[in-house]
């Protein structure tokens, strides 16, 4: 399927299921620009990456579903165009002939509040939260976490979750611009406003879900816009309480991989407990006529990510 950067499927073995992946499309109808680090960003081209991805996935007979890892529209999208831009990108996703599961990212929330965004993307969840799980085969469960559960963006300004996030940032980040990590060192550089945290109720739900998966002898793939590992990602991109999430995950043997977006460069690591971490390359940073998307074939003992172009293919092996 497409450009797969030299990775080959095991001969004579069919995956349990396969799914498409893409992250950080961040479309906007504005001229090309740069990140705060000076990395070029191609705001109008990114939707063409998505269009080619959908076309490729639709031609893949054995693909079961697609996961979008968040940030479909960029924060620089002119405010009056936000709703139309989200609808435009979502229209492209709706051309998929397989189900599409969405994660929310910070740029999604810069453009639309949760009460408008979640119904538009058909994200399941209660009380405006965007965490959920599903089982694409008896052997596996996909767990989607909401990394902006506690956040200064996306909730109303007087919401308890907003106030809690602002109080947290005031303690952790001395800068007047809370999006700036200036003066913060090491892992403390994650304490910026464009990140967020998983709340207590969601942590308890995660623990219960992993208990249930263990009883059912299911392997688990955890998905979140924000990464949990500073080898697979820059420190500035990490979930505020990634350590709490990983403490729960490491209590169980069922979680085999944590997949994420947000970091844009892409990265891969295996942590001390043998959990694979893969953050995906951003569609936004693809120059014209280049791509960053892929699909993952899932087996009982491995995940094989077949990446197109700038998306690096990755083999993730584990004990079955």
C-alpha angles and dihedrals in degrees: 000000000000123000105342103174096238100304116138130202116239108268117255094003122110120207119245087234140335132216138187122239134199133157143190100011088162094180120189131164092237135104120279116278144165139261119246085266091055097254111149117250124200104203100175096038095055093077088058089056088054092047091053090046092053091048091051094046092048089056092052104094096197099047111120104187145336130243120205108201096208145265100087095165127035125244089236090066106121107261095239090055099050099099094044091047093051090047091049094053092041089053088060091050089051089062087072112109089211129064115276121214116199131207120198122237135186094264091054088055094046086062105038135015118243095256090062100033102051097053091045092055092037091236111172119224143107130262094004094307121133106208122114144137139222138181115228091181134010090254098054144046127197113213117196117197128201105228092185095056088116104034145134090227132063099024124086112275092248094045115123090236091054092048091048091051093048091049090049092050091048089058097042105036120047094189120108086223101062091195089066121090091193111144093012116117135210116331091355087076088082091071096096132121096249089067130061145184142253109246128232096258091050091048089054090048090051091051092050092046092052090047089053093047090050092053090050091046091238125155114227134218112196117207127192134153089233121063125236102204129066094209093058091042144024115269090242091063100052126118108259092238099029087136092061091048092048092047088060093043092050091055088071135051095213100084109089102168142014113206126193149157129203099089093077096199093074125226146186137209143154113224129218091272094052096256113146118228120197124175113190130235113251123251087211092068096053112114114225114298093017127104144205115193136096149164133251124221110206122210132170091260106026150023116223115199112199106198128198117225109310092018105093116226112236135193114209113188127184141159111286 
